């Protein structure tokens, strides 16, 4: 099949493979192409960034993004304006002068703290309440008009939550970047600086820690668990705790971010396996153990800070820890839970539409747009079943497409020199933190030894389980395995709690893999070139201090 890769607009569009496969659903494309530019624009306006927004488009199912400059964002120019022009425009243009004043105020006041305050007092409670309310609806019991209304409400909730998701991601980089910039001045290794943040992201281990009271009761009563029915049979109190757990975590997407991915409710064996984790019987929660590691590292790093700078260091750490935690709470509450609730409603809609002849297969429901789905449920005009089936064929064919890394002109490293001071500082900090999401330059691998950036202090030997995504990981990973993947995202969290170590081909010190390895206390190596060439099922040693993954030499020669 001939595939063309045309840029969807002016400027350079860079590919992002870390969130969605090219088989992404039609409705998710609609939500993201609307919500991402709106949310990022809100965030940029708040901090006075020299950018208008980040535009998002899917081309042949592949996610592409473009940062839109506040000057010349709609033009087709291949180059940004010359520095003298940029300086002159910022000096005389009323809108840009206001933008500069906003940037100065944002840096001086620490606007991210106000965002965190609103998250704690307003946005987070509202999200939890709405997610619980929509997730507790028994969709099978609704009549057709009520199901249509429920689906429409779930779609709108996903849109609003996604806008907030992207808005918050503008603010959550600032404090971490300021801490890293200061400690870099003092000559402190960023690996150890990031380790001081362990324990600041309790949402990473929240689902596992929520199982602790259930696991303890099962242990006290000597119950062997082979299914969730066994858990419920252990007593009304245990059944009630399980229901509460599934209300808060069962409806969340678990194997990915798309509406085609599965929720925890669809994977009961994962909850059963998690209940067998002996750490649930430990005196301390996962979050408490992570906090202890973070505090110990913090004390050691603080000794490297010049005496006169320690008060400043303490302030920077407090801010960084707070926003580090918000960064990881964001996704589960604004994306995984709302989208999981919508998926549950869509599955019921698919069953009914297939039964009524509006779909060839119930699974084809993921090929509807939002308005189309609601209209079809209401018996109004919508796409024919055969047309939706054709869409599904086209969607699935995308899995084999080879997409270019960028569309349009070659990417150009931004020149910050012409920006006003506050904007220059803000962009410099943001770019330095964004680089920590990516793999650092590593030493060349030798036979049987792959190299990356390590997280942790203890080596681990286990069986390598090479997977391409969270869905495969849930199907194949056994407790104690070393998960080897291109990258991980929060949908891996439940299965990573069972792992002995984790290795990824992509990522840096601030990527999801690094964060969860710190929180769970498991060794991790990120940015490992050639990681996916490790043969599945072989024994490997993961040494985070050396930053190496060592494969049995007799097997390594076949890699």
C-alpha positions, 0 to 999 in steps of 0.5 A, spaced: 500 500 500 502 506 497 503 511 503 504 519 503 507 522 509 505 530 508 506 535 513 499 537 516 501 544 516 507 549 516 513 548 520 517 542 522 513 536 525 517 531 530 514 524 531 512 521 538 512 514 538 512 514 546 504 514 547 500 511 541 501 506 536 499 508 529 493 503 530 490 509 535 482 510 535 479 515 531 475 518 537 482 519 541 485 522 535 479 527 535 480 528 543 488 529 542 488 534 536 483 538 540 485 538 547 493 538 546 493 545 543 488 548 547 491 545 554 499 547 552 496 554 550 493 555 556 500 553 560 504 557 555 500 564 556 500 562 564 508 562 564 509 567 559 512 563 554 515 565 547 511 560 544 503 560 542 502 552 543 504 545 541 500 543 535 498 536 534 496 532 528 496 524 527 498 522 520 497 515 517 495 514 525 502 516 527 503 522 532 506 528 530 507 535 534 510 542 532 512 547 537 508 554 534 512 560 535 509 566 538 512 570 532 511 567 525 507 561 527 503 560 521 508 562 516 511 557 512 518 559 513 524 554 514 528 559 518 526 563 525 527 570 524 534 573 525 536 575 532 535 583 531 528 582 528 526 578 534 529 583 539 526 589 536 519 585 536 519 584 543 521 591 545 516 594 541 510 590 540 505 591 545 502 583 546 509 581 546 511 586 551 505 584 556 508 577 555 515 578 557 512 582 563 508 575 564 514 571 564 518 575 569 512 575 574 511 567 573 519 566 574 519 571 580 512 568 583 513 561 582 507 560 578 507 553 578 506 553 586 499 556 584 498 551 579 499 545 584 495 549 589 489 549 584 491 541 583 490 539 590 484 544 592 480 544 586 482 540 580 484 533 583 478 532 588 473 534 582 477 529 577 476 524 582 469 525 584 467 525 576 471 519 575 468 515 580 461 518 579 461 516 571 465 509 573 460 507 578 454 507 572 452 500 570 452 501 563 448 495 561 442 497 565 441 503 561 436 504 556 439 506 549 437 514 550 441 514 557 447 510 554 447 515 549 447 521 554 452 517 558 457 516 552 456 523 550 458 526 558 464 521 558 467 524 551 466 531 554 469 529 561 475 526 557 476 532 553 476 537 559 481 532 563 485 532 557 486 540 556 488 540 564 493 534 563 497 538 557 496 545 561 499 542 567 505 539 563 507 546 562 508 548 569 511 541 572 518 542 569 520 549 572 522 547 579 525 540 577 529 544 572 531 550 577 534 544 582 538 541 576 541 548 574 543 550 581 546 543 583 549 543 576 553 550 578 555 546 584 558 540 580 553 535 583 551 529 578 544 529 576 543 522 577 544 523 585 540 529 584 534 526 581 535 520 586 533 525 592 526 526 589 524 518 590 518 518 595 515 524 592 511 521 587 506 516 591 501 516 585 506 511 582 505 506 587 498 508 589 495 502 586 499 497 589 499 500 596 491 500 596 491 492 595 495 492 602 489 491 607 486 486 602 493 482 602 493 482 609 486 480 611 487 474 606 494 472 609 491 472 616 485 468 614 490 463 610 486 464 603 490 462 597 488 466 591 487 463 584 481 468 582 478 474 584 472 470 586 477 467 592 478 474 594 470 475 595 469 469 598 474 471 604 469 475 607 464 481 606 469 486 609 474 483 604 469 483 598 468 491 600 475 493 600 476 489 593 470 493 590 473 500 593 479 498 590 476 496 583 472 503 583 478 507 584 483 503 579 479 498 575 476 503 570 483 506 569 486 504 562 492 499 564 495 497 557 496 503 554 493 510 553 488 509 547 481 507 547 483 500 544 487 498 550 484 494 556 482 497 563 484 493 570 477 490 570 479 487 564 485 483 567 483 480 573 489 476 573 493 482 574 490 484 580 490 476 583 498 476 581 499 483 585 495 480 591 501 475 591 506 480 592 510 479 599 512 486 599 504 488 601 505 484 607 511 489 609 511 493 615 512 499 610 508 501 604 512 502 597 511 510 598 514 510 605 520 505 603 521 510 597 521 516 601 526 513 606 531 512 600 529 519 597 531 522 604 537 518 605 540 520 598 538 528 600 542 528 606 548 525 602 547 530 596 546 536 601 553 535 604 555 537 597 552 543 597 556 549 599 554 552 606 552 558 603 547 555 598 544 550 603 538 554 604 536 555 597 537 548 596 532 546 601 527 551 598 529 548 591 528 541 593 521 542 596 518 545 590 521 540 585 518 534 590 511 537 590 511 538 582 515 531 581 509 528 585 504 532 581 507 530 574 506 523 576 499 524 579 496 528 572 496 522 567 492 517 571 487 522 573 486 526 567 487 521 562 487 513 564 481 514 568 477 518 564 479 514 558 478 508 561 471 510 563 469 512 556 472 505 554 467 501 558 461 505 556 464 504 548 464 497 549 457 497 551 455 501 545 459 497 541 455 490 543 448 494 542 450 497 535 453 490 533 446 487 535 442 492 532 446 491 525 449 498 525 456 495 526 459 488 523 463 487 529 462 490 536 470 491 536 469 496 531 466 501 535 473 504 536 472 507 529 467 512 530 468 519 532 465 522 538 459 525 534 458 519 530 457 514 536 452 518 540 448 519 533 448 512 532 446 510 539 440 515 538 438 512 532 440 518 528 444 518 521 451 515 522 456 511 518 454 504 515 456 498 518 460 496 512 464 503 512 466 502 519 469 496 518 473 499 512 475 504 517 477 498 521 481 495 516 485 501 514 486 503 521 490 496 523 494 496 516 497 502 519 501 498 524 506 496 518 507 503 516 514 506 517 514 513 519 519 518 518 522 521 524 519 528 522 515 532 517 517 538 513 523 542 514 529 539 518 529 540 526 533 546 528 535 547 535 532 553 538 536 560 539 535 563 545 540 568 545 535 574 542 529 572 548 528 577 554 532 574 560 526 571 563 524 568 557 531 565 556 531 562 563 525 559 562 526 556 556 533 554 558 530 550 564 525 547 560 529 544 554 534 542 559 529 538 563 526 535 556 533 532 555 532 528 561 526 525 558 531 522 552 537 517 552 544 520 554 550 519 550 552 512 552 559 508 551 559 503 545 557 496 548 562 490 548 560 483 547 554 481 552 555 488 555 550 494 554 550 501 557 545 506 559 544 510 565 542 507 571 537 508 577 538 505 583 544 502 587 543 494 587 545 489 582 539 484 580 540 478 576 533 475 573 530 472 566 529 478 561 522 478 558 522 482 552 516 486 550 513 491 546 508 494 550 504 494 556 499 489 553 504 484 552 507 485 558 501 483 562 500 477 558 507 474 559 511 477 565 512 473 571 514 476 578 521 477 578 522 478 571 527 483 568 522 487 563 526 489 557 522 494 553 522 500 548 520 505 553 515 505 559 509 509 561 504 509 567 500 504 564 506 499 565 505 501 573 502 495 575 506 490 572 512 493 573 511 492 581 512 485 579 518 486 576 525 485 579 528 490 574 527 494 568 531 496 562 529 500 556 532 502 550 529 509 550 529 515 556 533 519 561 533 521 568 526 524 568 523 519 563 517 514 566 522 508 567 526 512 571 521 515 576 518 508 577 524 505 578 526 510 584 519 509 587 519 502 587 526 501 589 528 496 583 534 497 579 533 500 572 537 502 566 534 507 561 537 509 554 540 502 552 542 502 545 540 495 543 536 493 549 531 490 544 536 485 541 537 481 548 534 474 547 527 473 550 528 468 556 536 469 557 539 471 564 541 478 565 545 482 570 542 489 571 547 493 574 545 500 575 551 503 579 555 501 573 549 503 568 550 496 564 546 490 562 550 484 562 548 478 558 550 471 558 556 471 554 554 464 550 548 467 548 551 474 547 555 472 541 548 470 537 545 477 538 
